[in-house]
Amino acid sequence: MTDVTTTQTFEGEPQLGDYYALLKPRVMQLVVFTAVVGMLAAPVAVNPIIGFASILFLAIGAGASGALNMWWDADIDAVMKRTVNRPIPAGKVTAQAAMYLGVALSGLSVMMLSLSANLLAGLMLAFTIFFYVVPYTMWLKRSTPQNIVIGGAAGAFPPVIGWTIATGSFALEPWLMFALIFIWTPPHFWALALFMRNDYDEAKVPMLTVTHGRRATRNHILGYTVLLAVIAVATAFTAIGGWVYLTTALVLNALFLKGAYDIWQRDEDTSEADNFAVERKFFRLSLWYLFAHFVAILIEAGLHPLGMGGF
């Protein structure tokens, strides 16, 4: 981390929207959605008020992680085109204010989730925030091309937390949801890195495209996508699966495998010529891929009590 506070200029007082942007609302939406699916897929019904409060505190915890990430990464955010307009490099909020906000919301969210749901859920949230901020943001992101592989675990914990909100315990099924997000994360971000490599070069972030080149990145995308397809389809035959999920998984993983194979086949001259059209298409598909799998799990959760889910 580099001290950016001495180079920041401010045109006025920070607005509420600037502080909200620190919480990474798009990431927060994914966290909330997957956590809700994890909670509703659990075999134990949750009181609606307790469930709402618990998910709210989980969302606050996710926002706290985002604020702490922006505090630490303010120097590289100022270099990368896709992050230069974030509140700190844009001079709307000080790095110190982001740190204070992140720490305060972390403590609040963990304490309140422990009270509203159970201690295990609170401890899981605390570990998730810690893992995202310390091992990933402060260490892995700037030290190894495996940054997104290991760091992806932080974004994979929400459905596990959602399950523990409902049950107060672990089971196989939430860890399969964890695995879906965990194995999905590398090909998702590596596809982005293929057509955003200059950003990572300039910021000196050791993304796989920077350290090993685009050819190796294409190989890794295909390998992880094959593994992801196996996990995704196998999940259909567990308690959270069924015909709806299996149909969704078969269609989406066929498309995802085809996209990964197309990326693997391409060379750099071809990609440069069409401005990485295939890579961009795969990246967009990856967004729908995860959403659709979790929607299918949610539908199965609604069908099971009616005796219509499963096989």
Disulfide bonds with the S-S distance in Angstrom:
none
